[in-house]
Amino acid sequence: MSYSAIDVTPVTPRIGAEVSGIDLTNPLSNQQVDELHQALAEHQVLFFRDQKLTLERHKALGRHFGELHIHPNTPGPEGHPEILPIHADGESKRIAGENWHSDVSCDIEPPLGSILYLHTVPPVGGDTLFASAQAAYDALSPTMKTFLEGLTATHSGDHVYRRTNALIGREDRNKVFPKASHPVVRTHPVTRRKGLFVNRGFTTHIDGLTEAESRALLDFLFEHSTQPAFQVRFRWQPHSVAFWDNRSVQHIAMWDYFPQVRSGFRVTIKGDRPV
């Protein structure tokens, strides 16, 4: 794929690209937006450096790709419900994303993608790892691919968000969190590539299997999907941005920097029902 409005440099052959020659702090041209759409579909996660985003500019960037999602558990800053604060310091009891997951995959229509901006990062550590669900699917045997076709899995936010709320002391007795069943093998709506759509964070069981069968299959898929051959690792610098496609990747945030500060904001873009 060729680009004329942005510069795209792959980080690995399977996943990830650095994007330069673009200023995300200013309004984007139609061609820049189109090429970012193409680059995201091709590389699955995009990385940008030296982008000092305001909350309004951050939201405007996300809206180029669709309507913004509001997180089912974590409120945004006053006046900015679409913003998800990402912050950890010496007082933190947990961090966002410390297990492999695809953002809010428990929604009936899981997010298309997420754009994370970090303005403050530790001197070392705090990397984010991304794994390609499409590369993981491609590496399966034909027999396993045939077996997985037609299977669905249940994704639930209940155990994820209640654990978070218990740790930070947030009341949630009257909250109802999303729960949905999705295909184990998902077809990307743009590229038509197939990818595995299960993750350790939200996926609770394979529908229609016994508990033992489901656990054995999920354990295999979780380990297979996140092996190093399918990964790219992003080392954050101040004012960096990562934009990932939740339809084709899962990710994990390393909490190896306690008690240092890692802080910023995320916007998430609404998606559609997996097929």
C-alpha positions in Angstrom: 0.0 0.0 0.0 1.4 3.4 -0.9 0.9 6.7 1.0 1.4 10.3 0.0 -0.2 12.3 2.9 1.6 10.4 5.7 4.8 8.4 6.1 4.3 4.8 7.3 7.2 2.7 8.5 6.5 -0.9 9.5 7.9 -2.0 12.9 7.5 -5.7 12.3 6.4 -7.7 9.3 3.2 -8.8 11.0 2.0 -5.9 13.1 2.7 -2.3 13.9 3.9 0.8 12.1 5.4 4.2 13.0 3.5 7.1 11.4 5.2 10.5 10.8 4.7 13.5 8.6 1.4 14.3 10.3 0.4 16.7 13.0 -2.4 15.3 15.0 -2.8 18.5 17.0 -4.3 20.2 13.9 -7.4 19.3 11.8 -6.6 16.6 9.4 -7.3 16.6 5.6 -9.6 14.0 4.0 -6.6 12.4 2.4 -4.7 12.1 5.7 -7.8 10.5 7.3 -8.3 8.1 4.4 -4.6 7.0 4.6 -4.8 6.6 8.4 -7.8 4.3 7.8 -5.7 2.3 5.3 -2.7 2.1 7.5 -4.7 1.0 10.5 -6.3 -1.8 8.6 -2.9 -2.9 7.1 -0.7 -2.6 10.2 -3.3 -3.0 13.0 -1.6 -0.6 15.4 -0.1 2.8 14.6 2.4 4.8 16.7 3.0 8.5 16.7 5.6 10.7 18.4 5.6 14.3 19.7 1.9 15.0 19.6 0.7 17.3 22.4 -3.0 16.6 22.3 -5.6 18.6 24.2 -8.8 16.8 25.3 -10.8 18.5 22.6 -8.2 17.7 19.9 -8.0 14.1 21.1 -11.8 13.7 20.7 -11.8 15.4 17.3 -9.1 12.9 16.2 -11.2 10.0 17.3 -14.3 11.3 15.6 -12.6 11.1 12.2 -13.1 7.3 12.5 -16.5 7.1 14.0 -18.7 8.0 17.0 -17.0 7.9 20.3 -17.6 5.2 22.9 -18.3 5.9 26.6 -16.7 3.4 28.9 -19.2 1.3 30.9 -17.4 1.5 34.2 -14.9 4.4 34.3 -16.3 8.0 34.2 -14.4 10.6 32.2 -13.4 14.0 33.4 -16.2 16.5 34.0 -17.6 17.6 30.6 -15.7 14.9 28.7 -17.6 11.6 29.1 -15.9 10.2 26.0 -12.4 10.5 27.6 -11.0 7.5 29.6 -8.3 8.7 32.1 -5.2 6.4 32.2 -3.2 7.1 35.3 -0.9 5.2 37.6 1.4 6.4 40.4 2.8 5.3 43.8 -0.7 5.2 45.2 -2.2 2.9 42.5 -3.5 -0.5 43.5 -4.0 -1.6 39.9 -3.5 -0.2 36.4 -5.7 -0.3 33.3 -5.0 -3.1 30.9 -2.6 -5.2 33.0 -3.9 -8.5 31.4 -4.2 -9.4 27.7 -7.4 -8.1 26.3 -9.3 -6.4 23.5 -11.0 -3.2 24.8 -14.6 -3.8 26.0 -15.0 -6.9 24.0 -18.0 -7.7 26.3 -20.1 -5.0 24.4 -22.6 -6.3 21.9 -20.8 -4.0 19.4 -17.2 -3.9 20.6 -15.1 -0.8 19.8 -13.5 -0.4 16.4 -10.4 1.0 17.9 -8.7 3.0 20.7 -6.4 6.0 20.6 -4.2 6.4 23.7 -2.2 9.6 24.4 0.4 9.6 27.2 1.8 13.0 28.3 3.8 11.6 31.3 5.7 8.4 31.2 8.3 6.7 33.5 12.0 7.0 32.6 12.0 3.3 31.8 9.2 0.7 31.7 5.5 1.1 31.0 5.6 -0.4 27.5 2.5 -1.6 25.8 2.5 -4.9 23.9 0.2 -5.7 21.0 -0.5 -9.1 19.5 -2.0 -9.7 16.0 -5.2 -11.8 16.2 -4.9 -12.3 12.4 -1.3 -13.5 12.5 -2.4 -15.9 15.3 -5.2 -17.3 13.2 -3.0 -17.6 10.1 -0.6 -19.8 12.1 -3.2 -22.4 13.0 -3.5 -25.7 11.3 -6.3 -26.1 8.7 -7.9 -28.7 11.0 -8.0 -26.2 13.9 -9.3 -23.4 11.7 -12.2 -25.7 10.5 -13.0 -26.7 14.1 -13.1 -23.1 15.3 -15.4 -21.9 12.5 -18.9 -21.4 13.8 -18.0 -21.5 17.4 -19.0 -18.6 19.6 -17.6 -17.4 23.0 -19.1 -15.4 25.8 -17.4 -12.2 26.9 -18.4 -10.5 30.2 -17.4 -7.3 31.9 -18.8 -8.2 35.2 -15.7 -9.9 36.8 -13.3 -7.4 35.2 -15.1 -4.2 36.4 -16.2 -5.5 39.8 -12.6 -6.4 40.6 -11.4 -3.0 39.6 -14.1 -1.3 41.7 -13.4 -3.4 44.7 -9.7 -2.5 44.6 -10.4 1.3 44.3 -13.4 1.4 46.6 -16.0 2.3 43.9 -19.6 1.3 44.7 -21.2 -0.8 41.9 -23.9 -2.9 43.6 -26.6 -1.6 41.2 -24.5 -1.6 38.1 -25.2 -4.0 35.2 -22.1 -4.6 33.0 -22.1 -5.7 29.4 -22.1 -9.3 28.3 -22.2 -10.7 24.8 -21.5 -13.7 22.7 -19.1 -13.3 19.7 -17.6 -15.5 17.0 -14.3 -17.1 18.0 -13.1 -16.4 14.5 -13.9 -12.9 13.4 -13.7 -11.5 9.8 -12.3 -7.9 9.6 -14.9 -5.7 7.9 -12.2 -3.8 5.8 -9.5 -6.3 4.9 -11.7 -9.5 5.1 -8.8 -11.2 7.0 -9.8 -13.7 9.7 -8.6 -13.3 13.2 -9.1 -14.9 16.6 -11.5 -13.0 18.8 -11.0 -14.3 22.3 -9.0 -12.7 25.1 -8.0 -13.6 28.6 -9.5 -10.4 30.1 -13.1 -10.7 29.0 -13.8 -14.2 27.5 -15.3 -16.5 30.0 -16.2 -19.6 28.1 -16.8 -21.2 24.7 -20.5 -21.6 24.1 -21.9 -25.1 23.8 -18.8 -26.9 25.2 -18.4 -28.4 28.7 -16.6 -26.4 31.2 -13.5 -28.6 30.9 -13.6 -28.5 27.1 -14.0 -24.8 27.1 -11.2 -24.2 29.5 -8.8 -26.4 27.6 -9.6 -24.7 24.3 -9.4 -21.2 25.7 -6.1 -21.8 27.5 -4.6 -22.9 24.2 -6.0 -20.0 22.3 -4.9 -17.5 24.9 -1.4 -18.8 24.9 -1.2 -19.2 21.1 -2.6 -15.7 20.4 -0.1 -13.8 22.5 3.2 -15.6 21.6 6.1 -13.3 20.8 6.0 -14.1 17.0 2.7 -12.2 16.7 3.7 -9.2 18.9 5.0 -5.7 18.7 6.2 -3.7 21.7 5.9 0.0 22.0 8.2 2.0 24.2 6.4 5.2 25.2 8.0 8.7 25.2 6.2 11.8 26.5 3.5 12.9 24.1 3.3 9.7 22.2 0.1 8.2 20.7 -0.9 4.6 19.9 -3.9 3.9 17.8 -4.9 0.3 17.7 -7.6 -1.7 15.9 -9.6 -3.7 18.5 -11.0 -5.9 15.7 -7.6 -7.4 15.0 -5.3 -7.0 18.0 -5.3 -7.5 21.8 -2.8 -5.7 24.1 -1.4 -5.6 27.6 0.2 -2.7 29.6 3.3 -3.5 31.5 3.2 -2.4 35.2 6.9 -2.6 35.8 7.5 1.1 36.8 5.8 1.3 40.3 5.9 3.9 41.9 6.7 6.1 38.9 3.9 8.1 37.1 2.4 7.0 33.8 -0.5 9.3 32.8 -2.7 10.3 29.8 -6.1 9.8 28.2 -7.8 7.4 25.8 -10.6 7.8 23.4 -12.4 4.8 22.0 -14.3 4.5 18.8 -17.6 2.6 18.5 -17.6 -0.5 16.4 -20.0 -3.0 15.0 -21.1 -6.5 15.8 -18.4 -9.1 15.0 -19.1 -11.5 12.2 
